[in-house]
Amino acid sequence: MNYLTPTYYFDYETEEIQKLIKEYDTTELTEKEKAIKIYLKIRDDWRYDAYHINLSKKCFKASFIAKKSKGHCVDKSILLVACLRGLGIPARIHLAKVKNHIGVERLIQKFGTNELTPHGMVNVLLNDQWLKISPAFNKALCRKCNVAPLDFDGENDSIFQEYNNEGNVFMEYLDDYGHFNDVPFDFILENLNVHYPDIVKQFEGKKEIIL
């Protein structure tokens, strides 16, 4: 499987993505340094927002997400995969189900549960090793949740923090759906319909909703 090529969703040849990765596309940086820098940029420059949901294919394109100021974990993972591939670094999207244990009042009110699915993260290939990285939570949100920002050193997995700064359970991984070469749009729709049928019903005649 080739994890470097552009796709309909990972459209890194577009002006939006090329502009985003331009400063990192240099021989002065190693692949590891490029991966770390673009990870941090997407982690913090796009605010995490789980309550704005799109069900239109074009809204899952990296070039579309790049023009936004915020996005949920799948959005930010799509953007990161496209940028990594654009920099010549193999990458793929990885989906899972997670359970949030802190600051969940609004989450439960809107979704009916504190379980989020599908949760998006990224697999990146560095030094012949596939690493898992999650760019979802920006620094400001981490401070609000009393959790240290999730860093990436280019050598180890960087997935959701199990505990907050006080030692309380923060995030829990429940299911692993595996990795995909391209965005599995049909799987995402099916997953949402199974877990959040009442939310999906709100999409009748609409392409997006804000919860």
GULORO-948238 format. One record per residue (C-alpha): x, y, z; residue number from 1; residue in one letter. Coordinates in steps of 0.1 Angstrom, whole numbers. Layout:
residues N
((X,Y,Z),NUM,'a')
...
This chain:
residues 211
((0,0,0),1,'m')
((13,35,-9),2,'n')
((8,59,19),3,'y')
((23,88,0),4,'l')
((-1,95,-29),5,'t')
((-27,122,-29),6,'p')
((-64,111,-28),7,'t')
((-97,128,-31),8,'y')
((-96,136,6),9,'y')
((-58,139,12),10,'f')
((-55,164,-16),11,'d')
((-21,178,-7),12,'y')
((-14,191,-42),13,'e')
((-39,218,-37),14,'t')
((-30,254,-31),15,'e')
((-43,253,5),16,'e')
((-22,224,16),17,'i')
((9,235,-3),18,'q')
((7,269,14),19,'k')
((4,252,48),20,'l')
((35,230,44),21,'i')
((57,254,24),22,'k')
((78,265,54),23,'e')
((86,229,63),24,'y')
((93,216,28),25,'d')
((131,222,31),26,'t')
((162,200,31),27,'t')
((173,218,63),28,'e')
((148,198,83),29,'l')
((149,160,88),30,'t')
((117,140,83),31,'e')
((113,137,120),32,'k')
((116,175,125),33,'e')
((91,181,97),34,'k')
((66,156,113),35,'a')
((70,172,147),36,'i')
((65,208,135),37,'k')
((35,201,113),38,'i')
((19,180,141),39,'y')
((23,209,166),40,'l')
((9,234,140),41,'k')
((-22,214,134),42,'i')
((-27,206,170),43,'r')
((-27,242,181),44,'d')
((-37,263,151),45,'d')
((-70,245,146),46,'w')
((-92,246,177),47,'r')
((-109,214,187),48,'y')
((-146,214,182),49,'d')
((-167,182,185),50,'a')
((-200,199,180),51,'y')
((-199,210,144),52,'h')
((-206,179,123),53,'i')
((-205,176,85),54,'n')
((-218,148,64),55,'l')
((-208,161,30),56,'s')
((-178,144,12),57,'k')
((-162,177,3),58,'k')
((-161,187,39),59,'c')
((-138,158,46),60,'f')
((-112,170,21),61,'k')
((-80,184,36),62,'a')
((-81,215,14),63,'s')
((-116,223,28),64,'f')
((-105,217,64),65,'i')
((-74,239,59),66,'a')
((-96,269,53),67,'k')
((-114,265,87),68,'k')
((-102,277,121),69,'s')
((-114,246,140),70,'k')
((-123,210,136),71,'g')
((-130,177,154),72,'h')
((-104,149,157),73,'c')
((-112,134,123),74,'v')
((-109,168,106),75,'d')
((-75,175,121),76,'k')
((-63,140,114),77,'s')
((-72,143,78),78,'i')
((-54,176,76),79,'l')
((-23,161,92),80,'l')
((-22,131,70),81,'v')
((-24,153,39),82,'a')
((4,175,51),83,'c')
((27,146,60),84,'l')
((22,130,26),85,'r')
((28,164,10),86,'g')
((61,165,28),87,'l')
((70,130,15),88,'g')
((63,113,48),89,'i')
((41,82,47),90,'p')
((9,86,67),91,'a')
((-26,71,71),92,'r')
((-57,78,91),93,'i')
((-66,56,121),94,'h')
((-100,54,137),95,'l')
((-111,43,172),96,'a')
((-137,48,199),97,'k')
((-128,67,230),98,'v')
((-144,76,263),99,'k')
((-139,110,278),100,'n')
((-141,112,317),101,'h')
((-135,149,323),102,'i')
((-157,179,314),103,'g')
((-184,157,298),104,'v')
((-216,175,308),105,'e')
((-221,192,274),106,'r')
((-209,161,256),107,'l')
((-235,139,273),108,'i')
((-262,165,268),109,'q')
((-255,167,230),110,'k')
((-245,131,222),111,'f')
((-263,112,249),112,'g')
((-230,96,260),113,'t')
((-194,104,269),114,'n')
((-182,80,243),115,'e')
((-169,95,210),116,'l')
((-167,76,178),117,'t')
((-151,75,154),118,'p')
((-121,92,170),119,'h')
((-95,101,144),120,'g')
((-58,99,148),121,'m')
((-28,95,125),122,'v')
((-2,68,118),123,'n')
((31,82,105),124,'v')
((61,62,93),125,'l')
((94,75,107),126,'l')
((126,55,108),127,'n')
((108,24,95),128,'d')
((84,25,125),129,'q')
((47,33,124),130,'w')
((38,57,152),131,'l')
((3,68,164),132,'k')
((-2,105,169),133,'i')
((-33,125,179),134,'s')
((-34,162,170),135,'p')
((-70,167,183),136,'a')
((-67,187,215),137,'f')
((-51,222,212),138,'n')
((-32,237,241),139,'k')
((-60,260,253),140,'a')
((-84,231,256),141,'l')
((-58,210,275),142,'c')
((-53,238,300),143,'r')
((-91,239,305),144,'k')
((-92,202,312),145,'c')
((-61,204,334),146,'n')
((-41,181,311),147,'v')
((-6,186,298),148,'a')
((-7,192,260),149,'p')
((0,161,240),150,'l')
((35,164,225),151,'d')
((52,143,199),152,'f')
((89,135,199),153,'d')
((91,117,165),154,'g')
((101,84,181),155,'e')
((72,73,203),156,'n')
((34,71,201),157,'d')
((15,102,211),158,'s')
((-20,92,219),159,'i')
((-46,106,243),160,'f')
((-36,112,279),161,'q')
((-49,85,302),162,'e')
((-49,108,333),163,'y')
((-51,145,339),164,'n')
((-26,165,360),165,'n')
((-43,154,392),166,'e')
((-42,117,384),167,'g')
((-79,114,375),168,'n')
((-89,93,345),169,'v')
((-91,115,314),170,'f')
((-94,95,282),171,'m')
((-100,58,277),172,'e')
((-96,39,244),173,'y')
((-125,14,239),174,'l')
((-123,1,204),175,'d')
((-98,2,176),176,'d')
((-112,3,140),177,'y')
((-77,1,124),178,'g')
((-61,23,98),179,'h')
((-71,33,63),180,'f')
((-53,45,32),181,'n')
((-80,70,25),182,'d')
((-109,85,45),183,'v')
((-135,57,49),184,'p')
((-165,80,44),185,'f')
((-191,53,42),186,'d')
((-177,36,74),187,'f')
((-179,70,92),188,'i')
((-215,75,82),189,'l')
((-224,40,93),190,'e')
((-206,44,126),191,'n')
((-224,77,133),192,'l')
((-257,62,125),193,'n')
((-252,32,148),194,'v')
((-239,52,178),195,'h')
((-258,85,174),196,'y')
((-290,78,154),197,'p')
((-308,108,169),198,'d')
((-281,132,157),199,'i')
((-280,116,123),200,'v')
((-318,122,120),201,'k')
((-311,160,124),202,'q')
((-293,159,90),203,'f')
((-325,154,70),204,'e')
((-321,179,41),205,'g')
((-288,193,57),206,'k')
((-251,187,51),207,'k')
((-240,200,85),208,'e')
((-253,207,120),209,'i')
((-240,225,150),210,'i')
((-250,208,183),211,'l')
